[in-house]
């Protein structure tokens, strides 16, 4: 349970970081979230998302939005709806909305600012050591990567796109347990 929660928190923190970067670049403030896909079926994942972002997180009425998007495309293409705006309005609706718990959100916010945002810089040397040992991620054109495992014929079969280690969202002192609720 604790590892699952730590994974969800790490994903939510990474998504929050992306949201903040998007807001800075576009100068458009994001005020609510829509979460779709398999993870949106989990009430725990939805509540963590709302709490980490400090925003309402709405679950669409269907969790597989890609299928719904294809149906919307088809409906417009077949003339069942005059345009995409109308099709979206008629064919979608928000299901349950998860509101952030202010007390829990405050703890997540402090962890985000004081721990998560500083973590990569502090762990960078360890990430580089892992990369040298394992050869992953392979950094094209750098001469780096490969390590001992590559000499044994174990190579990264990825796309060749430069990757950087992801943040884990974990912190010492029981942060993986998540903030305590009432």
Secondary structure, DSSP 4 states (H G I P E B T S, - for coil): -HHHHHHHHHHHHHHHHHHHHHHHHH------EEE-SGGGG-HHHHHHHHHHHTS-EEEESSS-HHHHHHHHHHHHHTTSSSSHHHHHHHH--EEEEEPP-HHHHHHHHHHIIIIIHHHHHHHHHHHHHHHHHH--S--TTSS---HHHHHTT----S-S----PPP----TTTGGG-PPP-
